Amino acid sequence: MSFFSKLLDGGKGEAQDKNEANAGKLWDLFGTESAFGKSQLFKGLAALDTGKTNALANASKYGTQATNQILAGQKQTDAANTASLASKGLLNTTVGANMQAQTQSVTNNSLSTLGEKLGLLNANIETDYAAKKNAGLQTLAQYAMGTVGTASSITPQYQGGQGLAGGIGQGLGTALGAWAGSKFGG
């Protein structure tokens, strides 16, 4: 910095120049770290969404498989009952009708229980997802607030005084004011 620019820089001086240079380096580092941190948080939120989708798909797949097993079991039981009743000559009787009704009742109860369990499973998946999503969004908000706080602490603060030119100007202004006051009745 030249002699005259130091006179006219408002007292900024070398300390302020160093402060601003350091702040520039910090801003570069901060920008890189901030982008990385934000990227990781968004990846986590995206993974959470994917996890929920997969969990619901797995629950649906489980429900379909379990339903198919229950219905297959009913089919096997019906076939065995039909063969047994036919061999005894009771297929189209009240006994046969009662046996088929009992088999259907067991199947309906099994399907109902399965439906309740699937409903609870889906509700648990949604509740868990909502809690984790909320925590993730809170973390993102806290990160953003921390970023703002960090950004404001990086901003270079003016460290200079008034400088030589400012001091001379202030001195002249004071002297001129005193002279004017004495001359014009102040």
Buried (B, 14 or more C-beta within 10 A) or exposed (E): EEEEEBBEBBBBBEEBBEBBEEBEEBBEEBEEEBEEBBEEBEEBBEEBEEBBEEBBEEBEEBBEEBBEEBEEBBEEBBEEBBEEBEEEEBBEEEEBEEBBEEBEEBBEEBBEEBEEBBEEBBEEBEEBBEEBBEEBEEEBEEBEEEBEEEBEEBEBEEBBEEBBBBEEEEEEEEEEEEEEEEEEEE
